[in-house]
């Protein structure tokens, strides 16, 4: 039996308390996972923070960027430790598929995303810091035309991670290159990706004490959030709600990402059918940057039917099928429960499932079973009420609601939006969203919500979360104790 240990400051630790990991297709146990209790986590995090200064002084950012570059190739193709065994690329992909339902082909694409971020870490940091020289992190200050200084908000970044998609793990990696120690709680079904990234980083030369991975309970997760000076929390609305007003916790909840057509482009929405389909269905619809809404002032029903017809051609396929484009659900019961949830919200009126017109009459609704796995098929809904519950519904499959209403109503009810793609040729209309506090990432023009620019921050700037600018003055002519850049 494959056993995945806790990673305590870079060292594997086997716990007596274990959690089984089962293949969602067969129910067969494929591995077991050591669990860390809250007391162990508290002890480790205290030790890490006490040692953080000496760890930072022993390595420079430039060296860590180089380590990330080496780790990129190890993550992609290396034979890396998984407990007492060696775990290769195909082993990783097979276990990822077994416990999360991620098709092998989709897993490979997510591996490429993570490797890209590791390989291009210098570019990623330049985007987060707006080209701040790395020696400003090493030395605490930098002077060119003016003095710039940043102080750390924390020696340690904690992260409570999800299981929805491996690509999300690229978000915490830059913290390490910024000389910040890490304490990670992996998702219940997806320890594979953070474990593999960590082992690749260690093999590339990362100081072991900078890395900790703690599979744990809800109490253990809370311990990480409470004891880390800064942290990331991924989860649904209920998970993130208790931490919403804690400035030390950067929240990554539902995205409610949207494509919004301006009045000048709604009649030509069909020209952007491919863009919208990609926004909805890329990565199996499992990402927070997938569009869960298409908001338009006219022609919504017509466009929705065209989109429904297109997305209905995406079939459920076995997880090892190279053409698989949908991820499996945890179980048949879970898939049926999600489908019934959608039906209940449709039952209230003023909403319609447009995809129902294009489904095979012999099929079992939006749930399909292939090779022992249950899938939710792409679903396009329509409503003319921007306050309808379905207008702000996001689920882990390609589900999108076309919302058709007058433009001012759409803008008034837009709600929190991680990514907004505004399709309009009207500069005045586009400008309305530049200072809209509800919108995190803004695409002006025909850009899919799923297109990521890695030199731009994602759902909050990690650098600003870990550092804050301060005033620093010194008199080089008279101060013998002036800070030195080396």
C-alpha positions in Angstrom: 0.0 0.0 0.0 1.4 3.4 -1.0 1.7 5.6 2.1 2.0 9.4 1.8 3.6 10.9 4.9 3.3 14.2 6.6 6.2 16.5 5.5 7.5 18.1 8.6 9.9 20.9 7.7 11.1 18.8 4.7 11.3 15.5 6.5 8.7 12.6 6.1 6.8 11.6 9.2 4.5 8.6 9.4 1.5 9.1 11.6 -0.6 6.5 13.4 -3.7 8.4 12.2 -4.2 7.7 8.5 -6.9 8.6 5.9 -7.6 6.2 3.0 -7.6 7.4 -0.5 -9.9 5.5 -2.8 -10.3 5.2 -6.5 -13.6 6.9 -7.2 -14.3 4.4 -10.1 -14.0 1.2 -8.0 -13.9 2.3 -4.4 -10.7 0.4 -4.0 -8.1 1.9 -1.7 -5.1 3.1 -3.7 -3.1 4.8 -0.9 -3.3 6.0 2.6 -2.4 9.5 3.9 -0.7 10.3 7.3 -2.7 13.0 9.2 -1.1 15.6 11.4 -2.8 16.6 14.6 -3.2 20.2 15.7 -0.6 19.9 18.4 2.1 18.6 16.0 1.2 21.4 13.5 1.5 24.1 16.3 4.9 22.8 17.4 6.3 22.7 13.8 5.0 26.1 12.9 6.5 27.6 16.0 9.9 26.1 15.3 9.8 27.2 11.6 9.0 30.8 12.5 11.7 30.9 15.2 14.2 29.7 12.5 12.9 31.7 9.6 15.4 34.6 9.9 18.4 32.3 9.7 16.9 30.3 6.8 16.4 33.6 4.9 19.9 34.8 5.6 21.3 31.5 4.2 19.9 31.9 0.7 19.1 34.6 -1.8 16.1 35.1 -3.9 18.1 34.7 -7.1 19.2 31.2 -5.9 15.6 30.3 -5.1 14.5 31.4 -8.5 17.1 29.0 -10.0 15.9 26.2 -7.7 12.4 26.7 -9.0 13.7 26.4 -12.6 15.3 23.1 -11.8 12.2 21.9 -9.9 10.1 22.6 -13.1 11.8 19.7 -15.0 11.8 17.4 -11.9 8.1 18.0 -11.4 7.4 17.2 -15.0 9.6 14.1 -15.5 11.4 13.2 -12.3 11.2 10.1 -10.2 10.3 11.7 -6.9 9.7 10.2 -3.4 6.1 9.3 -2.4 6.6 7.8 1.0 9.1 4.9 0.6 8.4 4.6 -3.1 9.5 6.4 -6.2 6.7 8.2 -8.0 7.1 9.1 -11.7 5.0 11.3 -14.0 2.6 8.6 -15.1 2.2 7.3 -11.5 1.3 10.9 -10.4 -1.3 11.3 -13.2 -2.8 7.9 -12.6 -3.3 8.6 -8.8 -4.6 12.1 -9.5 -7.2 10.6 -11.9 -8.2 7.9 -9.4 -8.9 10.1 -6.4 -10.1 13.4 -8.1 -11.6 12.3 -11.4 -9.1 14.5 -13.4 -8.6 12.9 -16.8 -5.0 12.1 -17.7 -4.9 14.5 -20.6 -6.2 17.3 -18.4 -3.7 16.4 -15.7 -0.9 16.7 -18.2 -2.0 20.2 -19.2 -2.2 21.2 -15.5 1.4 19.9 -15.0 2.5 22.1 -17.9 1.0 25.1 -16.2 2.7 24.4 -12.9 6.0 23.7 -14.6 5.7 27.0 -16.6 5.3 29.0 -13.4 8.3 27.3 -11.8 10.4 27.8 -14.9 9.3 31.4 -15.4 9.5 32.4 -11.7 11.6 35.5 -12.3 8.9 36.8 -14.7 6.1 35.9 -12.3 7.9 37.8 -9.5 8.4 40.8 -11.7 4.7 40.9 -12.3 3.8 40.6 -8.6 6.3 43.2 -7.5 6.1 45.4 -10.5 9.8 44.8 -11.4 11.2 45.3 -7.9 14.8 44.0 -7.9 15.2 40.8 -6.0 17.9 42.3 -3.9 15.3 44.5 -2.3 13.8 41.3 -0.8 17.2 40.0 0.2 18.5 43.2 1.8 15.3 44.9 2.8 15.9 47.9 0.6 16.9 49.0 -2.8 18.0 52.4 -4.1 18.1 53.5 -7.7 16.5 56.9 -8.3 14.8 56.7 -4.9 14.9 54.6 -1.8 12.4 51.6 -1.7 12.0 49.4 1.3 9.5 46.6 2.2 9.0 44.8 5.4 7.6 41.3 5.8 4.2 40.8 7.2 5.0 37.2 8.1 7.8 34.7 8.1 5.4 31.9 7.2 2.7 31.4 4.6 0.0 28.9 5.5 -2.3 27.5 2.8 -5.5 25.4 3.1 -5.7 24.0 -0.4 -8.5 22.6 -2.6 -8.9 19.4 -4.6 -10.6 20.8 -7.7 -7.7 21.4 -10.1 -3.9 20.9 -9.9 -3.2 24.3 -11.6 -4.3 26.2 -8.5 -1.1 25.1 -6.8 0.9 27.5 -8.9 -0.5 30.3 -6.8 1.5 29.5 -3.6 4.8 28.6 -5.2 6.1 32.3 -5.6 6.1 32.7 -1.8 9.0 30.3 -1.6 11.0 32.3 -4.1 10.3 35.4 -1.9 12.0 33.6 1.0 8.8 32.8 2.9 8.4 29.4 4.6 5.4 27.3 3.7 2.9 25.2 5.7 0.4 23.6 3.4 -2.7 21.6 4.1 -3.6 19.6 0.9 -7.1 19.0 -0.3 -8.7 15.8 1.1 -8.6 14.0 -2.3 -5.6 15.7 -3.8 -2.4 15.5 -1.9 -0.6 14.4 -5.0 0.2 17.8 -6.6 1.5 19.7 -3.5 3.5 16.6 -2.5 5.1 16.3 -5.9 5.9 20.1 -6.2 7.4 19.9 -2.7 9.6 16.9 -3.5 10.7 18.6 -6.8 11.7 21.7 -4.9 13.6 19.7 -2.2 15.4 17.7 -4.9 16.4 21.0 -6.6 18.0 22.4 -3.4 15.3 24.1 -1.3 16.3 24.3 2.4 14.1 21.5 3.8 12.9 23.5 6.9 11.2 26.0 4.5 8.6 23.3 3.4 5.9 21.6 5.4 2.9 19.7 4.2 0.2 18.7 6.8 -2.7 16.6 5.7 -5.1 17.2 8.6 -8.6 17.7 10.0 -10.6 20.9 10.1 -9.1 21.7 13.5 -5.6 21.2 12.0 -6.5 23.5 9.1 -7.7 26.2 11.6 -4.4 25.8 13.4 -2.5 26.6 10.2 -4.6 29.7 9.5 -4.3 30.9 13.1 -0.6 30.3 13.5 0.6 31.6 10.1 1.1 35.3 10.0 -0.3 35.2 6.5 -2.3 32.5 4.8 -4.4 31.4 1.8 -7.8 29.7 2.1 -9.5 28.0 -0.7 -13.0 26.8 -0.4 -16.7 27.3 -1.0 -18.8 30.2 0.4 -19.4 28.4 3.7 -15.7 27.5 4.2 -14.4 31.1 3.6 -17.2 33.0 5.4 -15.7 32.8 9.0 -12.4 34.3 7.8 -13.8 37.0 5.6 -12.8 39.8 7.9 -9.4 38.5 8.9 -6.8 40.6 7.0 -4.2 37.8 7.5 -6.2 35.3 5.4 -6.4 35.8 1.6 -9.6 34.2 0.5 -10.0 32.1 -2.7 -13.6 31.2 -2.8 -16.1 30.8 -5.7 -15.1 32.9 -8.7 -18.5 33.7 -10.2 -16.5 34.7 -13.3 -18.5 36.2 -16.1 -18.5 37.3 -19.8 -20.4 40.5 -20.2 -21.6 41.7 -23.6 -22.0 45.5 -24.0 -25.1 46.8 -25.8 -23.0 47.4 -29.0 -21.9 43.7 -29.2 -24.8 41.7 -27.9 -26.4 41.3 -31.4 -23.0 39.9 -32.6 -22.5 37.5 -29.7 -22.4 34.6 -32.1 -19.0 35.9 -33.3 -17.7 35.0 -29.9 -19.2 31.6 -29.4 -15.8 29.9 -29.3 -14.5 32.3 -26.7 -17.5 31.8 -24.5 -17.3 28.0 -24.9 -13.7 28.0 -23.9 -14.4 30.2 -20.9 -17.1 27.8 -19.7 -15.6 24.4 -20.4 -11.8 24.7 -20.4 -10.2 22.4 -17.7 -13.6 20.6 -17.4 -15.2 23.7 -15.9 -13.5 23.1 -12.6 -11.6 26.3 -12.1 -12.7 29.5 -10.4 -11.8 31.4 -13.6 -14.3 29.4 -15.7 -17.3 31.5 -16.6 -20.4 30.6 -14.7 -22.4 33.5 -16.2 -22.8 35.2 -19.6 -24.6 38.5 -19.0 -26.1 40.3 -22.0 -28.7 43.0 -22.6 -30.3 41.3 -25.6 -30.2 38.2 -27.8 -29.5 36.1 -24.8 -31.9 33.2 -25.5 -30.7 33.0 -29.1 -27.1 32.9 -28.1 -27.8 30.5 -25.2 -29.3 28.0 -27.6 -26.2 28.2 -29.9 -23.9 27.7 -26.9 -26.0 24.8 -25.6 -25.8 23.1 -28.9 -22.1 23.5 -29.0 -21.4 22.4 -25.5 -23.7 19.4 -25.8 -21.2 17.9 -28.2 -18.8 17.4 -25.3 -19.3 13.8 -24.2 -18.3 12.0 -21.1 -15.2 9.8 -21.8 -13.1 7.4 -19.7 -10.4 9.2 -17.7 -7.6 7.6 -19.8 -9.1 8.7 -23.1 -6.8 11.3 -24.7 -9.9 13.3 -25.8 -11.5 13.4 -22.4 -12.7 16.9 -21.6 -14.9 16.3 -18.5 -13.7 15.4 -15.0 -15.5 12.7 -13.1 -17.6 13.4 -10.0 -16.7 11.8 -6.6 -19.6 9.3 -6.9 -22.8 8.6 -8.7 -24.7 9.8 -5.7 -22.7 13.1 -5.7 -23.4 13.7 -9.4 -27.2 13.0 -8.9 -27.2 15.4 -5.9 -25.7 18.2 -7.9 -28.1 17.6 -10.8 -31.1 17.7 -8.4 -29.7 20.9 -6.9 -29.9 22.5 -10.4 -33.4 21.1 -11.0 -34.6 22.5 -7.7 -33.4 26.0 -8.7 -35.0 25.7 -12.1 -38.3 24.7 -10.5 -38.9 28.2 -9.2 -39.7 29.6 -12.7 -38.1 32.3 -14.9 -35.2 29.9 -15.7 -34.7 27.2 -18.4 -32.2 24.5 -19.1 -31.4 25.1 -22.8 -29.2 22.1 -23.1 -32.2 19.8 -22.4 -33.2 20.4 -26.1 -30.0 18.8 -27.4 -29.5 15.9 -25.1 -30.0 12.3 -26.3 -33.6 11.4 -25.4 -32.3 8.0 -24.1 -29.7 9.6 -21.8 -30.3 9.9 -18.1 -30.5 13.7 -18.0 -27.3 15.6 -17.3 -25.6 12.7 -15.5 -23.6 10.1 -17.5 -21.7 7.0 -16.5 -18.6 5.9 -18.4 -16.1 3.2 -17.3 -17.3 3.3 -13.7 -17.2 7.1 -13.4 -20.1 9.5 -13.1 -20.0 12.8 -15.0 -22.1 15.9 -15.1 -22.6 17.0 -18.7 -22.3 20.6 -19.8 -25.4 22.6 -18.9 -26.5 26.0 -20.3 -29.3 27.7 -18.3 -31.2 30.9 -19.2 -32.9 33.5 -17.1 -34.1 37.0 -17.6 -33.8 37.8 -13.9 -30.4 38.9 -12.7 -31.5 38.3 -9.1 -32.3 34.6 -9.8 -30.4 32.1 -7.7 -29.0 30.5 -10.8 -27.5 33.9 -11.9 -24.9 33.4 -9.1 -24.5 29.7 -9.1 -21.1 28.0 -9.6 -20.5 24.3 -9.6 -17.6 22.0 -10.4 -18.6 21.2 -14.0 -19.3 23.2 -17.1 -22.4 25.0 -15.9 -23.2 28.5 -17.2 -26.3 30.8 -16.8 -27.2 33.2 -19.6 -28.6 36.3 -17.9 -30.5 38.6 -20.2 -31.7 42.0 -18.8 -31.3 45.7 -19.4 -27.7 46.8 -19.2 -28.1 48.9 -16.0 -29.8 46.0 -14.2 -26.9 43.7 -15.2 -24.3 46.1 -13.9 -26.3 46.7 -10.7 -26.5 43.0 -9.9 -23.1 41.9 -11.2 -22.0 40.8 -7.7 -18.5 39.6 -6.8 -16.6 38.5 -9.9 -13.2 37.0 -10.0 -12.8 37.4 -13.8 -14.9 39.7 -15.9 -14.4 39.7 -19.7 -16.2 42.8 -21.1 -16.9 42.3 -24.8 -17.6 45.8 -26.1 -16.0 48.3 -28.5 -17.2 51.2 -26.5 -14.4 52.8 -24.5 -16.9 54.5 -22.2 -18.6 51.2 -21.4 -15.3 49.5 -20.7 -14.2 52.3 -18.4 -17.1 51.7 -16.1 -15.4 48.6 -14.8 -11.9 49.9 -14.2 -12.7 51.0 -10.7 -15.5 48.4 -10.0 -14.6 47.0 -6.6 -16.6 43.8 -7.2 -14.3 42.8 -10.1 -10.9 41.3 -9.4 -9.4 40.5 -12.8 -10.6 42.5 -15.7 -10.4 41.6 -19.4 -11.3 44.3 -21.8 -12.2 42.9 -25.2 -12.5 39.4 -26.6 -10.4 37.5 -24.1 -11.6 34.2 -22.5 -12.0 34.3 -18.7 -9.7 31.3 -18.6 -6.7 33.0 -20.2 -4.1 33.6 -17.6 -1.2 36.1 -17.8 1.3 34.7 -15.2 3.0 38.1 -14.8 -0.3 39.5 -13.4 -1.7 38.8 -9.9 -4.5 36.3 -9.4 -7.2 37.0 -6.9 -5.1 39.3 -4.8 -1.4 40.0 -5.0 0.6 37.5 -3.1 3.5 39.9 -2.8 1.3 42.6 -1.2 0.0 39.9 1.1 3.5 39.0 2.3 5.2 42.5 2.2 4.2 46.1 2.9 6.1 49.2 1.8 7.6 51.4 4.5 9.6 54.6 4.6 13.4 54.2 5.0 15.9 57.0 5.2 19.6 57.0 5.9 22.4 59.5 5.7 25.2 57.8 3.8 27.5 60.7 4.5 27.3 60.5 8.3 25.8 57.1 9.2 28.5 54.4 9.7 25.7 51.9 10.4 23.9 52.4 7.0 22.3 49.3 5.6 24.4 47.6 2.9 23.0 45.9 -0.2 25.5 43.1 0.2 
